[in-house]
Amino acid sequence: QSVLTQPPSVSGAPGQRVTISCTGSSSNIGAGYDVHWYQQLPGTAPKLLIYGNSNRPSGVPDRFSGSKSGTSASLAITGLQAEDEADYYCQSYDSSLREVFGGGTKLTVL
Amino acid sequence: EVQLVESGGGLVKPGGSLRLSCAASGFTFSSYSMNWVRQAPGKGLEWVSSISSSSSYIYYADSVKGRFTISRDNAKNSLYLQMNSLRAEDTAVYYCARDAEWASPAAGIEYYFDYWGQGTLVTVSS
């Protein structure tokens, strides 16, 4: 059971918009700690996608965006492409456990 | 170009030991905190341990505390994870990951993982 809760799977057709939620608690996201997102393509290592809730590292397309409100955060992907099919993980800091991850969300592009 | 290359994984019996290494290049290793993050087969990511740039601060997940030891050699640009008393549930791909600082307006300095290695597989089985 992960400290941060993500839906196990989401799907969308090419060109569509999908969102992935990440729900925490008062000891992590709700305590003001920020959320970071990683993309893991099949068979590869995770890659940083979003840091500090909504900031994109250089090279990450602006189709990817993040937001945070209260005890939750969201990752949005617009203009869905086949190459976006991957697992997505949120990460934050917990005052008791230190670094914590969500359980991951598998994105399927239909 | 930042590169992190893990090595040392393999098959080990329950109760056994293994030492993982992570060779870093392309950045000033001695200026960054580093981490080990693992991923059990078909499962999600789990933070394992972190070490500050000068080894002054070391932290472990409860699941490995007392069994694993993180260390680093800044002269060799290398990060290590000594794993003792291994259990079946330690079976995972182990990634080393670099810490990046984030100045959170609400929570002060936070960290995220900006670069990851390709991982090394540790299998604990009899």
HADDOCK unambig.tbl for C-alpha pairs under 7 A between the chains (distance, minus, plus):
assign (segid A and resid 32 and name CA) (segid B and resid 106 and name CA) 5.68 0.50 0.50
assign (segid A and resid 32 and name CA) (segid B and resid 107 and name CA) 5.75 0.50 0.50
assign (segid A and resid 33 and name CA) (segid B and resid 107 and name CA) 5.66 0.50 0.50
assign (segid A and resid 34 and name CA) (segid B and resid 104 and name CA) 6.90 0.50 0.50
assign (segid A and resid 36 and name CA) (segid B and resid 112 and name CA) 6.79 0.50 0.50
assign (segid A and resid 44 and name CA) (segid B and resid 118 and name CA) 6.88 0.50 0.50
assign (segid A and resid 45 and name CA) (segid B and resid 116 and name CA) 6.65 0.50 0.50
assign (segid A and resid 45 and name CA) (segid B and resid 117 and name CA) 6.81 0.50 0.50
assign (segid A and resid 45 and name CA) (segid B and resid 118 and name CA) 5.35 0.50 0.50
assign (segid A and resid 45 and name CA) (segid B and resid 119 and name CA) 6.91 0.50 0.50
assign (segid A and resid 46 and name CA) (segid B and resid 116 and name CA) 6.76 0.50 0.50
assign (segid A and resid 47 and name CA) (segid B and resid 116 and name CA) 6.97 0.50 0.50
assign (segid A and resid 48 and name CA) (segid B and resid 113 and name CA) 6.96 0.50 0.50
assign (segid A and resid 48 and name CA) (segid B and resid 114 and name CA) 5.68 0.50 0.50
assign (segid A and resid 52 and name CA) (segid B and resid 102 and name CA) 6.75 0.50 0.50
assign (segid A and resid 52 and name CA) (segid B and resid 104 and name CA) 6.96 0.50 0.50
assign (segid A and resid 99 and name CA) (segid B and resid 47 and name CA) 6.22 0.50 0.50
assign (segid A and resid 100 and name CA) (segid B and resid 47 and name CA) 6.66 0.50 0.50
assign (segid A and resid 101 and name CA) (segid B and resid 45 and name CA) 6.38 0.50 0.50
assign (segid A and resid 101 and name CA) (segid B and resid 46 and name CA) 6.60 0.50 0.50
assign (segid A and resid 103 and name CA) (segid B and resid 44 and name CA) 5.26 0.50 0.50
assign (segid A and resid 104 and name CA) (segid B and resid 44 and name CA) 5.90 0.50 0.50
